[in-house]
Amino acid sequence: MVRLLLSPMTRRVLLIALLALLLVVPFVPKLIYPVFLMKVMCFALFACAFNLLLGHTGIVSFGHAAFFGSSAYITGYALRDLGLTPEIAVMAGVLFSAALGAAIGALAIRRQGIYLAMITLALAQMVYFTFLQAPFTGAEDGMQPIPRGKLLGLLDLNNDTSLYFVVLACTIGGFWLVNRIVHSPFGEVLRAIREHEPRAISLGYAVERYKILAFALSAGLSGLAGSLKCIVFRLASLSDVHWHMSGDVILMTLLGGMNSVFGPAIGAVIISALRHYFDALGAWVTVAVGLIFIACVLTFRRGVLGELTHLLQLRLPAVSPAKEEKNAQI
């Protein structure tokens, strides 16, 4: 929607300015801590991947932390115990989470609505207890320390600056893939399923296959975010696969705006920044985040990005009649 309201030149300038800002961040750590920004990018990618299901397919999943956390554990196991290189470890985590997403999706789509959501939650809790009992995960202590290794045998990821640019490149690639999926014929079919599933079936689309594929793609991209977070913090913990993480990504998506491609990324930035800068409040952080979320829901019912888009839409008709009158006078 924002794509229609902003000219190509304006969009290009905004993207170049944002990219330039992100490229400068590692060299001014006093302004923004690069490790914190890497965490924000991981959660932004996670939220956009989750929105492939919620916003574009109309499927509510309460168990998306299973894909995020399982990929982190698989990547950590491949790096620490198997001694594999980072690129292979990340690929293993992404493939595992995508396969897990396809399996959970195949079971969950047999029901709809809240029943589907509860199935995803139940299966995610099974994944949680599996990693809790597995001998290589470290149980409550988590899997640590996880070596970062060298990317392609050349780039040392123990250097935070090098790792930052790798995470930035992976995040941009993930965003590009999400955007490509949403604006493809496949994305149009997903929205058709969201709007009127019986009509999509009557048109001849194999709806179940599209849903399973949407689950797999969303899970794989969520796994990429989990693998990157694992490498950044050298840790894979139960909090990554806990249902609280699923709640967090739902919160980010709703806050940013689920009817847009990158709205959830804005929600991830807001939630991560609140928890980082309000950390001194201790347990009151949750209360503060909850109050801000309530205020945003009451004020920005379309999400932050959705509400900004709506305001731009209201402003444009107010300008165009004046232009038409001026042209008429000429």
C-alpha positions as CSV (number, residue, x, y, z in Angstrom):
1,M,0.0,0.0,0.0
2,V,2.8,2.4,0.9
3,R,4.4,1.5,-2.5
4,L,1.3,3.1,-4.2
5,L,1.5,6.2,-2.1
6,L,5.2,7.0,-2.4
7,S,6.9,7.7,-5.8
8,P,9.7,5.3,-6.9
9,M,12.2,8.1,-6.4
10,T,11.1,8.7,-2.8
11,R,11.2,5.0,-2.0
12,R,14.6,4.7,-3.5
13,V,15.9,7.7,-1.5
14,L,14.4,6.3,1.7
15,L,15.9,2.8,1.1
16,I,19.4,4.3,0.4
17,A,19.2,6.5,3.5
18,L,18.2,3.5,5.7
19,L,20.9,1.3,4.2
20,A,23.6,4.0,4.6
21,L,22.5,4.3,8.3
22,L,22.8,0.6,8.9
23,L,26.2,0.5,7.2
24,V,27.5,3.2,9.5
25,V,26.3,1.7,12.8
26,P,29.2,-0.6,13.5
27,F,31.6,2.3,13.4
28,V,29.7,4.4,16.0
29,P,29.0,1.9,18.8
30,K,28.4,4.7,21.3
31,L,25.3,5.7,19.3
32,I,23.8,2.2,18.8
33,Y,25.2,-1.0,20.1
34,P,25.8,-3.2,17.1
35,V,25.0,-6.5,18.9
36,F,21.6,-5.0,20.0
37,L,20.9,-4.0,16.4
38,M,21.8,-7.5,15.2
39,K,19.2,-8.8,17.7
40,V,16.6,-6.4,16.3
41,M,17.3,-7.6,12.8
42,C,16.8,-11.2,13.8
43,F,13.5,-10.4,15.4
44,A,12.4,-8.2,12.5
45,L,13.1,-11.1,10.1
46,F,11.2,-13.5,12.4
47,A,8.2,-11.2,12.6
48,C,8.0,-10.8,8.8
49,A,8.3,-14.5,8.3
50,F,5.5,-15.1,10.8
51,N,3.4,-12.6,9.0
52,L,3.4,-14.8,5.8
53,L,1.0,-17.0,7.7
54,L,-1.0,-14.5,9.8
55,G,-1.2,-11.5,7.6
56,H,-1.1,-13.0,4.1
57,T,-2.7,-16.5,4.6
58,G,-5.0,-15.8,7.5
59,I,-3.5,-18.6,9.7
60,V,-2.9,-18.0,13.3
61,S,0.0,-19.9,14.7
62,F,0.7,-20.0,18.5
63,G,3.7,-22.2,18.0
64,H,6.1,-20.3,15.8
65,A,8.8,-20.3,18.5
66,A,9.3,-24.0,17.7
67,F,10.8,-23.1,14.3
68,F,12.8,-20.2,15.6
69,G,14.3,-22.2,18.6
70,S,14.8,-25.5,16.9
71,S,16.9,-23.9,14.2
72,A,19.0,-22.2,16.9
73,Y,19.6,-25.6,18.6
74,I,20.4,-27.4,15.3
75,T,22.8,-24.6,14.3
76,G,24.4,-24.6,17.7
77,Y,24.8,-28.4,17.7
78,A,26.3,-28.3,14.2
79,L,28.8,-25.6,15.2
80,R,29.8,-26.9,18.7
81,D,29.5,-30.6,18.6
82,L,30.0,-31.4,14.9
83,G,32.5,-28.7,14.1
84,L,30.8,-27.7,10.9
85,T,31.3,-24.3,9.2
86,P,28.7,-21.5,9.9
87,E,27.1,-21.6,6.5
88,I,26.5,-25.3,6.6
89,A,25.2,-25.0,10.2
90,V,22.8,-22.3,9.3
91,M,21.6,-24.2,6.3
92,A,21.0,-27.3,8.5
93,G,19.0,-25.2,10.9
94,V,16.9,-23.6,8.2
95,L,16.2,-26.9,6.4
96,F,15.3,-28.6,9.7
97,S,12.9,-25.8,10.7
98,A,11.3,-25.8,7.2
99,A,10.7,-29.6,7.3
100,L,9.3,-29.2,10.9
101,G,7.0,-26.4,9.6
102,A,5.8,-28.6,6.8
103,A,5.1,-31.4,9.2
104,I,3.3,-29.3,11.8
105,G,1.4,-27.5,9.0
106,A,0.2,-30.7,7.5
107,L,-1.3,-31.7,10.8
108,A,-2.6,-28.3,11.8
109,I,-4.5,-27.4,8.6
110,R,-6.9,-30.3,9.2
111,R,-8.7,-27.8,11.5
112,Q,-9.4,-24.1,11.2
113,G,-9.5,-21.0,13.4
114,I,-8.8,-21.4,17.1
115,Y,-8.6,-25.1,16.8
116,L,-5.7,-24.8,14.3
117,A,-4.0,-22.3,16.5
118,M,-4.2,-24.6,19.6
119,I,-2.8,-27.5,17.5
120,T,0.2,-25.4,16.6
121,L,0.6,-24.5,20.3
122,A,0.4,-28.2,21.4
123,L,2.9,-29.4,18.8
124,A,5.2,-26.5,19.7
125,Q,5.1,-27.5,23.4
126,M,6.1,-31.0,22.3
127,V,9.1,-29.6,20.5
128,Y,9.9,-27.5,23.7
129,F,9.9,-30.6,25.9
130,T,12.0,-32.5,23.3
131,F,14.7,-29.9,23.5
132,L,14.4,-29.8,27.3
133,Q,15.1,-33.5,27.6
134,A,17.6,-33.9,24.7
135,P,21.1,-34.7,26.0
136,F,22.9,-32.1,23.8
137,T,20.8,-29.0,24.7
138,G,22.0,-28.4,28.2
139,A,18.4,-28.3,29.5
140,E,17.7,-25.1,31.5
141,D,21.3,-23.9,31.1
142,G,21.0,-23.8,27.4
143,M,23.6,-24.8,24.8
144,Q,26.7,-22.7,25.4
145,P,29.3,-21.5,24.4
146,I,28.7,-21.9,20.7
147,P,31.7,-21.1,18.5
148,R,31.0,-18.7,15.6
149,G,33.7,-20.1,13.3
150,K,34.7,-18.7,10.0
151,L,32.3,-18.1,7.2
152,L,33.4,-19.9,4.0
153,G,36.6,-20.5,5.8
154,L,37.7,-16.9,5.3
155,L,35.6,-14.4,7.3
156,D,36.1,-14.6,11.0
157,L,32.7,-14.2,12.7
158,N,34.3,-13.7,16.1
159,N,34.8,-10.1,15.0
160,D,31.5,-8.3,15.8
161,T,31.9,-5.9,12.8
162,S,32.2,-8.8,10.3
163,L,29.3,-10.6,11.9
164,Y,27.2,-7.5,11.8
165,F,27.6,-7.2,8.0
166,V,26.8,-10.9,7.6
167,V,23.6,-10.6,9.7
168,L,22.7,-7.5,7.7
169,A,23.2,-9.3,4.4
170,C,21.1,-12.3,5.5
171,T,18.3,-10.0,6.9
172,I,18.2,-8.0,3.6
173,G,18.1,-11.3,1.7
174,G,15.3,-12.6,3.9
175,F,13.3,-9.4,3.5
176,W,13.7,-9.6,-0.3
177,L,12.5,-13.2,-0.3
178,V,9.4,-12.3,1.8
179,N,8.6,-9.3,-0.4
180,R,9.1,-11.5,-3.5
181,I,6.8,-14.2,-2.1
182,V,4.1,-11.7,-1.2
183,H,4.1,-10.0,-4.6
184,S,4.2,-13.2,-6.6
185,P,1.2,-15.2,-8.0
186,F,1.8,-17.6,-5.1
187,G,1.2,-14.6,-2.7
188,E,-2.0,-13.7,-4.6
189,V,-3.3,-17.3,-4.0
190,L,-2.4,-17.1,-0.3
191,R,-4.5,-13.9,0.0
192,A,-7.3,-15.5,-1.9
193,I,-7.3,-18.3,0.6
194,R,-7.3,-15.7,3.4
195,E,-10.2,-13.8,2.0
196,H,-12.5,-16.6,0.8
197,E,-11.1,-20.2,1.1
198,P,-14.2,-21.9,-0.5
199,R,-14.0,-19.7,-3.5
200,A,-10.2,-20.5,-3.9
201,I,-11.1,-24.2,-3.8
202,S,-13.8,-23.7,-6.4
203,L,-11.3,-22.1,-8.7
204,G,-9.2,-25.3,-8.6
205,Y,-6.4,-24.3,-6.3
206,A,-5.0,-27.1,-4.1
207,V,-5.5,-25.1,-0.9
208,E,-4.0,-27.6,1.5
209,R,-0.7,-27.7,-0.5
210,Y,-0.5,-23.9,-0.6
211,K,-1.0,-23.8,3.2
212,I,1.6,-26.4,3.9
213,L,4.1,-24.6,1.6
214,A,3.3,-21.3,3.4
215,F,4.0,-23.0,6.7
216,A,7.3,-24.4,5.3
217,L,8.4,-21.0,3.9
218,S,7.5,-19.2,7.1
219,A,9.2,-21.8,9.3
220,G,12.3,-21.7,7.1
221,L,12.7,-17.9,7.3
222,S,11.9,-18.0,11.0
223,G,14.7,-20.6,11.3
224,L,17.1,-18.4,9.5
225,A,16.4,-15.7,12.2
226,G,16.9,-18.2,15.0
227,S,20.2,-19.4,13.5
228,L,21.5,-15.9,13.2
229,K,20.5,-15.1,16.8
230,C,22.2,-18.3,18.0
231,I,25.5,-17.2,16.3
232,V,25.3,-13.6,17.5
233,F,24.8,-14.5,21.2
234,R,26.7,-17.9,21.0
235,L,23.7,-19.4,22.8
236,A,20.6,-21.5,22.2
237,S,18.3,-21.6,25.1
238,L,14.8,-22.8,26.0
239,S,13.5,-19.2,25.9
240,D,14.0,-19.4,22.1
241,V,11.6,-22.3,21.8
242,H,9.2,-21.3,24.6
243,W,5.6,-20.3,23.9
244,H,6.4,-16.8,25.3
245,M,8.5,-16.3,22.1
246,S,5.5,-17.2,20.0
247,G,3.5,-14.5,21.9
248,D,6.3,-12.0,21.4
249,V,6.2,-12.4,17.6
250,I,2.4,-12.1,17.5
251,L,2.7,-8.9,19.5
252,M,5.4,-7.5,17.1
253,T,3.2,-8.4,14.1
254,L,0.0,-6.9,15.4
255,L,1.8,-3.8,16.6
256,G,3.6,-3.1,13.4
257,G,0.7,-4.0,11.1
258,M,0.0,-7.4,9.7
259,N,-1.6,-6.1,6.4
260,S,1.8,-4.9,5.1
261,V,5.0,-6.6,4.2
262,F,7.4,-4.8,6.5
263,G,5.0,-3.6,9.2
264,P,6.0,-6.5,11.5
265,A,9.6,-5.4,11.3
266,I,8.6,-2.0,12.7
267,G,6.8,-3.8,15.5
268,A,10.0,-5.8,16.2
269,V,12.0,-2.7,16.4
270,I,9.6,-1.1,18.8
271,I,9.3,-4.1,21.2
272,S,13.0,-4.8,21.2
273,A,13.9,-1.1,21.9
274,L,11.3,-1.0,24.7
275,R,12.7,-4.1,26.4
276,H,16.3,-2.9,25.9
277,Y,16.0,0.7,27.1
278,F,13.5,-0.2,29.9
279,D,15.6,-3.0,31.2
280,A,16.3,-1.1,34.4
281,L,12.7,-1.4,35.3
282,G,13.1,-5.1,35.9
283,A,9.9,-7.1,35.9
284,W,8.0,-3.9,35.2
285,V,9.2,-4.0,31.6
286,T,6.4,-6.4,30.8
287,V,3.8,-4.0,32.3
288,A,5.3,-1.1,30.4
289,V,5.2,-3.0,27.1
290,G,1.7,-4.2,27.8
291,L,0.4,-0.6,28.5
292,I,2.1,0.7,25.3
293,F,0.6,-2.2,23.3
294,I,-2.9,-1.5,24.7
295,A,-2.4,2.2,23.8
296,C,-1.2,1.3,20.3
297,V,-4.1,-1.1,19.7
298,L,-6.6,1.5,20.8
299,T,-4.9,4.3,18.7
300,F,-3.4,2.4,15.8
301,R,-5.9,-0.4,15.0
302,R,-4.3,-1.1,11.7
303,G,-0.8,-1.2,13.3
304,V,1.8,1.5,13.2
305,L,2.6,1.2,9.5
306,G,-1.0,0.6,8.5
307,E,-2.1,3.7,10.3
308,L,0.6,5.8,8.7
309,T,-0.5,4.5,5.3
310,H,-4.2,5.3,6.1
311,L,-3.2,8.9,7.1
312,L,-1.4,9.3,3.8
313,Q,-4.5,8.0,1.9
314,L,-6.6,10.6,3.7
315,R,-4.2,13.3,2.9
316,L,-4.0,12.6,-0.9
317,P,-7.7,13.1,-1.7
318,A,-7.5,16.5,0.1
319,V,-4.7,17.6,-2.2
320,S,-5.9,16.2,-5.5
321,P,-9.1,18.3,-5.8
322,A,-7.1,21.5,-5.5
323,K,-4.9,20.3,-8.3
324,E,-7.9,19.4,-10.5
325,E,-9.4,22.8,-9.9
326,K,-6.2,24.5,-10.8
327,N,-5.9,22.5,-14.0
328,A,-9.6,23.4,-14.8
329,Q,-8.9,27.1,-14.4
330,I,-5.9,26.8,-16.7
